[in-house]
Amino acid sequence: MGVLRVDELRKSYGDVRAVDGMSFDVEHGELFGFLGPNGAGKTTTIRSLTGQIVPDEGTIDVLGTDPTTAPIETRTRVGILPEQATPPSFLTPEEYLEFVGDVRDLDEGAVADGIDRWAERLGFESKLETLHTDLSRGQQQKVMISQAFLHEPELVLIDEPLANLDPLVQEQVKQFLTSYAAADNAVFVSTHNIDVAADICTRVGIVADGKIVAERSVADETSDDLLETFLDHVDDANARDLPSLERDAIQT
Ligand SMILES: Nc1ncnc2c1ncn2[C@@H]1O[C@H](COP(=O)(O)OP(=O)(O)OP(=O)(O)O)[C@@H](O)[C@H]1O
């Protein structure tokens, strides 16, 4: 059985068709990249997968749950790192991760171990008792990554996983995501960044105008191959919205 299945999803905001016939599947062991420019419909799709938005049409299966009718069940099963999410300013990382463990009904000992493991893995041990309001954006991102994986979910949905992280931590997170997916889990990553997609994903769906317009298995593709495919399917105006690294590549 697939981990994630989306079929003919549609969602409009007034006259704007944000998602328009979106279909894809993700299986165990895959690190699936959802690659598209600004406004392509990525966030609207992710919000539908987590039950924050009710789509106008289409069906979604997330680990055998339907987020449209049973959003709490879906959110209990998956790990979620939403776009630009920050931990509550009035809590410390330790308090927040304990709270997340509580909400997810995890064993206290397992949560304490998980907090130590994650703080060590991402290097925020010395900040565990500092209020989030006094942490940098990158340190807050590390806490948000930790909360998404704390219950070791079979599927994790992540929006721009490497935002605000320094290059060393980016490498650690990339390696972790790769090995996590390879251990028969599934990771779904939404990103603008072609290099990130080419570097870590096993398969990439290119999103434009609210749907997947091309799919590539990344094993044999370089980021230049992926960029070429991307440009074949995304019009110039949209491609100009890419981060500077890819924009430079377009101009050469
Ligand atoms: N709440 C809203 N009300 C009206 N229009 C919206 C709303 N949310 C998104 N849209 C529009 O829907 C389209 C898809 O937006 P969405 O945020 O899903 O794209 P995205 O691929 O996540 O973009 P980005 O990479 O910039 O976050 C855009 O044209 C956007 O302006």
The ligand as an SDF file (V2000), in Angstrom:
LIG
                    3D

 31 33  0  0  0  0  0  0  0  0999 V2000
   -5.5730   32.1820    1.2560 N   0  0  0  0  0  0  0  0  0  0  0  0
   -5.4630   32.4880   -0.0300 C   0  0  0  0  0  0  0  0  0  0  0  0
   -6.3280   33.3310   -0.6230 N   0  0  0  0  0  0  0  0  0  0  0  0
   -6.2230   33.6240   -1.9400 C   0  0  0  0  0  0  0  0  0  0  0  0
   -5.2900   33.1270   -2.7650 N   0  0  0  0  0  0  0  0  0  0  0  0
   -4.4050   32.2830   -2.2410 C   0  0  0  0  0  0  0  0  0  0  0  0
   -4.4170   31.9240   -0.8510 C   0  0  0  0  0  0  0  0  0  0  0  0
   -3.3980   31.0510   -0.6280 N   0  0  0  0  0  0  0  0  0  0  0  0
   -2.7640   30.8790   -1.8050 C   0  0  0  0  0  0  0  0  0  0  0  0
   -3.3650   31.6140   -2.7690 N   0  0  0  0  0  0  0  0  0  0  0  0
   -2.9720   31.6570   -4.1910 C   0  0  0  0  0  0  0  0  0  0  0  0
   -2.9500   30.3280   -4.6620 O   0  0  0  0  0  0  0  0  0  0  0  0
   -1.8340   30.1130   -5.5340 C   0  0  0  0  0  0  0  0  0  0  0  0
   -1.0060   28.9530   -4.9790 C   0  0  0  0  0  0  0  0  0  0  0  0
   -0.4210   29.3530   -3.7270 O   0  0  0  0  0  0  0  0  0  0  0  0
    0.4550   28.3810   -2.8310 P   0  0  0  0  0  0  0  0  0  0  0  0
    0.7820   29.1350   -1.5730 O   0  0  0  0  0  0  0  0  0  0  0  0
   -0.2290   27.0750   -2.7030 O   0  0  0  0  0  0  0  0  0  0  0  0
    1.7680   28.2080   -3.7350 O   0  0  0  0  0  0  0  0  0  0  0  0
    3.2400   27.7050   -3.3390 P   0  0  0  0  0  0  0  0  0  0  0  0
    3.6700   26.8280   -4.4520 O   0  0  0  0  0  0  0  0  0  0  0  0
    3.2570   27.1470   -1.9820 O   0  0  0  0  0  0  0  0  0  0  0  0
    4.0640   29.0500   -3.3650 O   0  0  0  0  0  0  0  0  0  0  0  0
    5.3630   29.4750   -2.4760 P   0  0  0  0  0  0  0  0  0  0  0  0
    6.4640   28.6170   -2.9800 O   0  0  0  0  0  0  0  0  0  0  0  0
    5.5250   30.9180   -2.8410 O   0  0  0  0  0  0  0  0  0  0  0  0
    5.0340   29.2720   -1.0310 O   0  0  0  0  0  0  0  0  0  0  0  0
   -1.1010   31.4380   -5.6100 C   0  0  0  0  0  0  0  0  0  0  0  0
   -1.5330   32.0910   -6.7930 O   0  0  0  0  0  0  0  0  0  0  0  0
   -1.5550   32.1820   -4.3950 C   0  0  0  0  0  0  0  0  0  0  0  0
   -1.5450   33.5710   -4.6220 O   0  0  0  0  0  0  0  0  0  0  0  0
  1  2  1  0
  2  3  1  0
  2  7  2  0
  3  4  2  0
  4  5  1  0
  5  6  2  0
  6  7  1  0
  6 10  1  0
  7  8  1  0
  8  9  2  0
  9 10  1  0
 10 11  1  0
 11 12  1  0
 11 30  1  0
 12 13  1  0
 13 14  1  0
 13 28  1  0
 14 15  1  0
 15 16  1  0
 16 17  2  0
 16 18  1  0
 16 19  1  0
 19 20  1  0
 20 21  2  0
 20 22  1  0
 20 23  1  0
 23 24  1  0
 24 25  2  0
 24 26  1  0
 24 27  1  0
 28 29  1  0
 28 30  1  0
 30 31  1  0
M  END
$$$$
